[in-house]
């Protein structure tokens, strides 16, 4: 086999001159091998870094290296390490003359290439055809010009101008297929948040309120087996006007990942793979699911796809070089143009994204009402009046505030601000406006601008972390664990979430443990410090520095004599020692079913109690009072009624009879109504608990309303009318009442001596001294007089003296004149009495007056009144004249 010339890389074109060697029947055969280190963009080497491509028999080979060669009979062959890191086998008929030796390299200026026939570069291994090019290393290309003349070309990369992405994000640098130069591309980035609001791959903003399951992105022309991202929405307000994301579904080849919101406050998310709940981080079949701050991320490295979801918002990032111009669904087409983002499943472009979004519904058996339909789920109408009457949350102003000023040039804030205002008006007091700020802040972090914004919301959008973690607005996408569990990270993107406090690190992926240091990781997956001793799998282990770290020895158990079980009811048992679960222990256990003594029978009100005596297995039985009352073979709980008789109310009390040890039953007589109406009195009733009211007096009703109560045989005058009498008699055990009226004789007060009118003894009829009646002797006559003094007065009953006395005038023969005897009816005895006079001011005044007790005729001087004496004198003076006549 001939040698392979290896020209050095030079900035100018060089030629390789070689004598012609004739080969025939060259048929390359590729041998598959496993690359040791390769790149999807090609291979490259540097001054200090070696890239190993092919491996065979313990030896590494670079791309283009000769692995081995030889002859077999008349056949020549060799094996070469190709550029795609596979072993290629070439064979041909060996020539009859020895292969020429290649000449040294010379520059085109100093030597002229030798032209031979046939043309091409047949001396190279493998032989190259004319104008065939191949890569050498360090982005250096070799071109076969003719007759083993090779031109060496070093690729020059000029930075291309940065394009403007329609979604407003910064473009990314992507290596060319040759692996030497790079170019700009606008990655596909779709996000949705709130109730919900969408920004397509190309930056078109719209809102959609459907509550079914929809296609977010699928490939138009399938290049990946079963790749797609889907969203399950639900109505999240009481009026069913707005919807929110509930589940993100990612399909890739044979796996289907569901990130499902189980609870909104606080956020609780569950991850399922092929309908089975999995723990995070999850890695299988080229797909990873892990937590990144507050987000749950599905990472498909083979596709460069990242799908993130946190319960309130989602984002999908796809590389343009893989998915450009080949996406469909609610996230649009990823063409770096918004003109064709609203596409129907049939490929038609429409200007109404809400109409297009309706058509991307997925057949979901759990939502039978979500079949394909032409009905468009309209967002609630946003009228000027509504916006004027709505005071948007001040949280929305943060998006346009100077807080995000560094992000505004990279991520236009207007769509996120409008979405925030919409949510604060239609779903007020729900915290939904936080989703807009959160989505905007997350997109800013993707562009390298991390903002700690939650501290400016007065805790309205606060994130609650577990006690052992602290909130950080700018934390790593994946929290690193201490060596040797950690893996290098090269991501510069920061995310918000709950992270281990300063001075501690996360123990390992999938473990929610923060540790200061990790000396060893034992078989129980718990971090241990050096020198720490622990027991695992019934082995005594210690964490040692160096070596394998964990050293374990079988645990030794103490040997104790086996006990003998002789007590009644006991038996021997061997079981795991609760104090040391790695060892067994033998002991005497108690089984009461082995006891022979029968328990006694207890009387009513007592219960059987078994007491365990220390050191004994079988119980000691006794009849203990149940703290109840017993009456007529029945038990009564304290406080419950006990029936004794209809005339008694009995109750079981808490008090205990010391002799019987039973609770005492306390009884009281049934309460009786002993109040009877007037004229009735309670009397004993045979066979009854209470006395009954029986009439014992006559009851006479009066118009005034106050009845008259009379005993049998009683007579009573009407207090309002002395001429009316009431009486009560009992005849044949029946009370009979009667009302009697006195009829008075005719009475004429004019025929009476003034002041002589009085009542008869019956108190009803009046009587008096008639004018023509013989005078009665002197006596006291009762009379009612008004006594007044100092303006106060009162009527009192008093007496006055009246009657005839022995007064006469007759002629006395002895005296030859008229003889007079005069006597007057005067008071005989008097007393001083006091009376309380009623005064006009409502008070009273005590006053003393003279009361006549008795009257008597008393002599007095007979004389005429002065007027009568004067008249008699005139008569006497006139008498002589009369006589003289």
Secondary structure, DSSP 8 states (H G I E B T S, - for coil): ----------SS--B-------------EEE----SS--TT-----SS-----EEETTEEE-TT-EEEEEEETTEEEEEEE-TTS-EEEEEEE--SS--------B-TTT------SS-SBTTSSS-B-TT-EEE-STTEEEEEEETTEEEEEE-----------TTS---EEEE-TTSS-EEEE--EEEEEETTTEEE-TT--EEE----SEEEEEEESS--STT-EEEEEEEE-STTS--EEEEEEEEEETTEEEEEEEEETTTTEEEEEETTEE--SSEEETTEEEEEETTEEEEEETTTTEEEEE-SSEEEEEE-HHHHTT-EESTT---SS-GGG-SB-TTS-B-S-HHHHHHTTB---TT-GGG---S---------HHHHHH----GGGHHHHSGGGHHHHTTS--HHHHHHHHHHHHHSTTSSTHHHHHHHHHHHHHHTT-----GGGTTTTT-----TTEEEEEEEESS--B-TTS--------EEEEEEE-TT-EE-STT---EES--SEE-TT--EE-TT-EEEETTEEEEE-SSTTSEEEEE------------STTEEEEEEEETTEEEEEEEEEEE-GGG---------TTEEEEEE--TT-SS-EEEEEE-SEEE-SS-EEETTSEE---TTEEEEEEEEE-TTT-SEEEEEEE--------TTEEEE--TT-SS-EEEE-SEEE--TTS--EEE-TT-EEEETTEEEEEEEEEEETTEEEEEEEE-------GGGB-TT--EE-TTSSSEE--BTTS---BSEEEEEEEEEEETTEEEEEEEEEEE-B---EEEEETTTTEEEEE-EEEEEEEEEEEEEEEE-TTS-EEEEEEEEEEEEEEEE------HHHHHHHHHHHHHHHHHHH-
